[in-house]
Amino acid sequence: MGNREILRAENLTKIYPGGVLANYDVNFSINEGEIHALVGENGAGKSTLMKCLFGIEEITDGKIFLNGEELHLKGSQDAIRHGIGMVQQNMMLVPSLTVAENLVLGMEPRRGVLIDKKRCIEDAKAISEKYNLKIDAEKRVRDISVGMKQKLEILKTMYRGAKIIILDEPTAVLAPQETRDLFQQLLKLKEGGYTIIFISHKLNEVKYLCDRLTVLKAGRTMGTYNVAEVTEEDISRKMVGRDVSISYEKTPGKFGVPLLRADGVQYKDKFGVEILKNISFSLRSGEILGVAGIEGNGQMEMLNIITGNLRPSCGTVRYRDMDLTRASIRKIRDEGIAHISEDRFYNGSAPELSLRNNLIAIGLRRFTNRLGMLDGRQIKQYCEACVKEYQIVTHSLDVPIKSLSGGNIQKAIVAREFTNDPEIIVLNQPTRGVDIGAMEFIHKKILEMRERQKSIILLSSDLTELKALSDRIIVVYQGRVVGVIDHVQDATEEELGLYMLGLKQDPEEKLATA
């Protein structure tokens, strides 16, 4: 680990229009050649601080120094010119272009007025070999793995000259083997003199990878620590002010008959590409059925078919005695199937509408009186009860939901769906991007629904989460169910990773029992 300070934020304050205080008097510094973690609850100000350091947001007060000289950033291109790069959680790649074309986008080598495609490929191969981040330069981005996309994003920053790389939740969608591969490559970059800011809610990753960490809470820096000198429990206490655990004592399952059954479900996308290939499984009453798989293998489409957001090419989805294969979203909801979408900002909520309106969005009939008018008093009581029970941090029911932190938006969505008394709950990445305290809270609410004999489908890229909550796990690879894990506690993350990467598959007779 280097000792020379390379980047420093001094008394940095960021206030958004309307007086919203995101960062206040933040002091944050990183040393050359270290991997430095930034941790904190949702809404702690981590993303805002990084956006300020990358020039996306203009600071309200304070100073930023690079190599001892004050830096005045007018935008991200300014940051890139000064050797600061950022890989955001939502990868900024163009699926229809090749790996090489994405790498050089905006900086294309040219031969006269034309793009030199041969040189693009040569540049991609050269930088890939130089930093041992192996990519297939000539493949379309839509055809490569998530792990390769993550490598490509890192190489993009380095191609543009970055020596300081900000990584925002880089392992959120990776299999355990891909995560280990990425970490080995990040450690090699560190050895090569690169400096990395690592934002993660996974404290085991912070402990394994990082040299130092800085804790943010309520927009303020709470301290910087040597990772070797603090435990995961120490870090969580510094983040949320108490001990946090994602290990739960579950009561033995009381599983009833299958409530929902998918048989032979197939799906082709708008380009005619076969995404799902004969998917079959059942969900019993009172069961949490985990779904594992690397992003892009069809599991999200499978959930969208169950919830009416997509139509299968063939096959059926049955709930009790009803065929829901062609049913509308409204019909499916009315039958008691709730859905918490992966994208909380656009599919799970109406960002511009108030917290109040988002909470009542799917249950308006509950609040309508005999005259057909909404009962404002009843709505207020319900919303206040949700805020209290689900610990939603807000100063008003009337603020736009987009002004809340990601974790509080997610708790509001969970409150809305869980209080509507569903029979089946389809959960798509319910804790992605939320802090460890919010994660623990949502987990406990999921287990409460299980205690009430509700049936749950849980899709998650967090294998620790799947193992902690699921009664069974099915693994999806290339549009097929390839594994059925009945004894979840006995399964290792390594074993699940082998299924997810297509290196292991159960025999057909076992898959038939899914």
KAQUIQUI-V44554 format. One record per pair of residues at least 4 apart in sequence whose ideal C-beta (glycine too) atoms are under 7 Angstrom apart, sorted by the first residue. I is the first residue (numbers start at 1). J is the second residue. Records with the same first field share a line. If there is no record, write none. Layout:
# KAQUIQUI-V44554
I: J + J
This chain:
# KAQUIQUI-V44554
1: 31 + 33 + 34 + 211
2: 31 + 32 + 33 + 34
3: 31
4: 31 + 32
5: 29 + 31
6: 30 + 31 + 32 + 67 + 164 + 195
7: 29 + 30 + 53 + 66 + 164
8: 29 + 65
9: 26 + 27 + 28 + 49 + 53 + 62 + 64
10: 27 + 62 + 63 + 65
11: 25 + 27 + 61 + 62
12: 23 + 26 + 52 + 59 + 62
13: 23 + 24 + 25 + 59 + 60 + 61 + 62
14: 22 + 23 + 48 + 52 + 57 + 59 + 60
15: 19 + 20 + 21 + 60
16: 20 + 22
20: 403
21: 219
22: 45 + 48 + 219
23: 45 + 48 + 49 + 219
24: 219 + 220
25: 220
26: 49 + 220 + 221
27: 221
28: 49 + 214 + 221
30: 34 + 36 + 195 + 197
32: 195
33: 190 + 193 + 195
34: 195 + 211 + 212
35: 186 + 190 + 196 + 198 + 209 + 210 + 211
36: 197 + 198 + 210 + 211 + 212 + 213 + 214
37: 198 + 200 + 206 + 210 + 213
38: 46 + 197 + 199 + 214 + 216
39: 206 + 213 + 215 + 235 + 239
40: 44 + 46 + 215 + 216 + 217 + 239 + 435
41: 217 + 239 + 240 + 407 + 435 + 437
42: 405 + 406 + 407 + 408 + 434 + 435 + 438
43: 405 + 407 + 408
44: 216 + 217 + 218 + 219
45: 49 + 216 + 219
46: 50 + 199 + 216
47: 51
48: 52 + 57
49: 53 + 216
50: 54 + 86 + 166 + 168 + 199
51: 56 + 57
52: 57 + 59
53: 64 + 84 + 166
54: 76 + 79 + 84 + 86 + 166
55: 73 + 74 + 75 + 76 + 78 + 79
56: 76
63: 70
64: 71 + 73
65: 69 + 70 + 71
66: 71 + 82
71: 82
73: 78 + 79
74: 78
76: 80
77: 81
78: 82
79: 84
80: 84 + 85 + 160 + 162
83: 161 + 162 + 163 + 164
84: 162 + 164
85: 157 + 160 + 162 + 165 + 166
86: 166
87: 153 + 154 + 157 + 165 + 166 + 167 + 168 + 170
88: 92 + 168
89: 168 + 169 + 172 + 433
91: 149 + 153
93: 102 + 141 + 149 + 152
94: 102 + 141
95: 140 + 141 + 142
96: 140 + 142
97: 101 + 102 + 141
98: 102 + 137 + 138 + 139 + 140
99: 103 + 124 + 135 + 136 + 137 + 139 + 141 + 144 + 152
100: 104 + 120 + 121 + 124 + 137 + 138
101: 105 + 120
102: 141 + 152
103: 124 + 152 + 155 + 156 + 159
104: 108 + 109 + 120 + 123 + 159
107: 160
108: 115 + 120
109: 116 + 119 + 120 + 123
110: 114 + 115 + 116
111: 116
115: 120
116: 120
117: 121
118: 122
119: 123
120: 124
121: 125 + 137 + 138
122: 126
123: 127
124: 128 + 135 + 137
125: 129 + 137
126: 130
127: 131 + 155 + 158 + 159
128: 133 + 134 + 135 + 155
131: 155 + 158 + 189
132: 185 + 188
133: 151 + 154 + 155 + 185
135: 148 + 151 + 152 + 155
136: 144
139: 143 + 144
141: 149
144: 148 + 149
145: 294
146: 150 + 173 + 174 + 294 + 295 + 296
147: 151 + 174 + 178 + 181 + 182
148: 152
149: 153
150: 154 + 170 + 174 + 182
151: 155
152: 156
154: 158 + 165
155: 159
156: 160
157: 162 + 165
158: 162
163: 194 + 195
164: 195
165: 194 + 196
166: 197
167: 196 + 197 + 198 + 199
168: 199
169: 199 + 200 + 433
170: 182
171: 179 + 182 + 202 + 205
172: 432 + 461
173: 295 + 461
174: 178 + 179 + 182
175: 294 + 497 + 500 + 501
176: 180 + 463 + 493 + 494 + 497
177: 181 + 497 + 501
178: 182
179: 183
180: 184
181: 185
182: 186
183: 187 + 208 + 209
184: 188
185: 189
186: 190 + 196 + 209
187: 191
188: 192
189: 194 + 196
190: 194 + 196
198: 209 + 210
200: 205 + 206
201: 435 + 436
202: 206
203: 207 + 232 + 235 + 236 + 436
204: 208 + 232
205: 209
206: 210 + 213 + 227 + 235
207: 227 + 232
210: 227
211: 227
212: 224 + 225 + 226 + 227
213: 225 + 227 + 235
214: 221 + 224
215: 222 + 223 + 238 + 239
216: 220 + 221 + 222
217: 222 + 239
222: 238
223: 238
225: 229 + 230
230: 234 + 235
232: 236
233: 237 + 243
234: 238
235: 239
236: 240 + 243 + 244 + 436
237: 241 + 242 + 243
239: 435 + 436
240: 244 + 436 + 437
244: 436 + 437 + 440
245: 440
246: 439 + 440 + 443 + 464 + 465 + 468
247: 468
248: 443 + 447 + 468
250: 447
251: 451
253: 286 + 287 + 471
254: 286 + 453
255: 284 + 285 + 286 + 287
256: 284 + 285 + 286
257: 284 + 285
258: 282 + 283 + 284
259: 283 + 284 + 285 + 319 + 320 + 423 + 424 + 455
260: 282 + 283 + 319 + 424
261: 282 + 318
262: 279 + 280 + 281 + 315 + 317
263: 280 + 315 + 316
264: 278 + 280 + 314 + 315
265: 276 + 279 + 302 + 305 + 312 + 315 + 317
266: 274 + 276 + 277 + 278 + 312 + 313 + 314 + 315
267: 275 + 276 + 301 + 305 + 310 + 312 + 313
268: 272 + 273 + 274 + 275 + 313
269: 273 + 275
274: 479
275: 298 + 301 + 479
276: 298 + 301 + 302 + 479
277: 479 + 480
278: 480
279: 302 + 480 + 481
280: 481 + 514
281: 474 + 481 + 514
282: 514
283: 287 + 289 + 424 + 455 + 457
284: 455
285: 453 + 455
286: 450 + 453 + 455
287: 455 + 471 + 472
288: 450 + 456 + 458 + 469 + 470 + 471
289: 456 + 457 + 458 + 470 + 472 + 474
290: 458 + 466 + 469 + 470 + 472 + 473
291: 299 + 457 + 458 + 459 + 474 + 476
292: 463 + 466 + 473 + 475 + 496 + 500
293: 297 + 299 + 475 + 476 + 477 + 500
294: 500
295: 461
297: 476 + 477 + 478 + 479
298: 302 + 476 + 479
299: 303 + 459 + 476
300: 304 + 342 + 428
301: 305 + 310
302: 306 + 476
303: 307 + 426 + 428 + 457 + 459
304: 309 + 310
305: 310 + 312 + 317
306: 317 + 426
307: 329 + 332 + 337 + 339 + 426
308: 327 + 328 + 329 + 332
309: 329
311: 326
312: 325
316: 323 + 325
317: 324 + 325
318: 322 + 323 + 324
319: 324 + 335 + 337
322: 335
324: 332
327: 331 + 332
328: 332
329: 333
330: 334
331: 335
332: 337
333: 337 + 362
336: 422 + 423 + 424
337: 422 + 424 + 426
338: 417 + 420 + 422 + 425 + 426
339: 426
340: 348 + 413 + 414 + 417 + 427 + 428 + 430
341: 347 + 348 + 428
342: 428 + 429 + 432
343: 347 + 348
344: 348 + 349 + 406 + 409 + 410 + 413
345: 349 + 351
348: 413
349: 358 + 401 + 409 + 413
350: 358 + 361
351: 400 + 401 + 402
352: 400 + 402
353: 357 + 358 + 400 + 401
354: 358 + 397 + 398 + 399 + 400 + 401
355: 359 + 394 + 397 + 399 + 401 + 404 + 412
356: 360 + 379 + 383 + 397 + 398
357: 361
358: 401 + 412 + 416
359: 383 + 386 + 412 + 415 + 416
360: 364 + 367 + 379
361: 416
362: 416 + 420
363: 367 + 420
364: 368
367: 374 + 375 + 378 + 379
368: 372 + 373 + 374
369: 373 + 375
374: 379
375: 379
376: 380
377: 381
378: 382
379: 383
380: 384
381: 385
382: 386
383: 387 + 397
384: 388
385: 389
386: 390 + 392 + 415 + 419
387: 392 + 394
390: 411 + 414 + 415
391: 411 + 441
392: 408 + 411 + 412 + 415
393: 408
394: 399 + 404 + 408
395: 399
399: 403
401: 409 + 412
404: 408 + 409
406: 410 + 433 + 434
407: 411 + 434 + 435 + 438
408: 412
409: 413
410: 414 + 434 + 438 + 442
411: 415 + 438 + 441 + 442
412: 416
413: 417
414: 418 + 430 + 442 + 445
415: 419
416: 420
417: 422 + 425
418: 445 + 449
422: 454
423: 454 + 455
424: 455
425: 449 + 454 + 456
426: 457
427: 456 + 457 + 458 + 459
428: 459
429: 459 + 460 + 461
430: 442
431: 439 + 442 + 462 + 465
434: 438 + 439
435: 439
436: 440
437: 441
438: 442
439: 443
440: 444
441: 445
442: 446
443: 447 + 468 + 469
444: 448
445: 449
446: 450 + 456 + 469
447: 451 + 469
448: 452
449: 454 + 456
450: 454 + 456
458: 466 + 469 + 470
460: 465 + 466
462: 466
463: 467 + 493 + 496
464: 468
465: 469
466: 470 + 473
467: 488 + 491
470: 488
471: 488
472: 484 + 485 + 486 + 488
473: 485 + 488
474: 481 + 483 + 484 + 514
475: 482 + 483 + 496 + 499 + 500
476: 480 + 481
477: 482 + 499 + 500 + 502
478: 502
481: 511 + 514
482: 499 + 505 + 506
483: 499 + 504 + 505 + 506
484: 506 + 510 + 511 + 513 + 514
485: 491
487: 491
491: 495 + 496
493: 497
494: 498
496: 500
497: 501
498: 503 + 504
499: 504
506: 510 + 511
508: 512
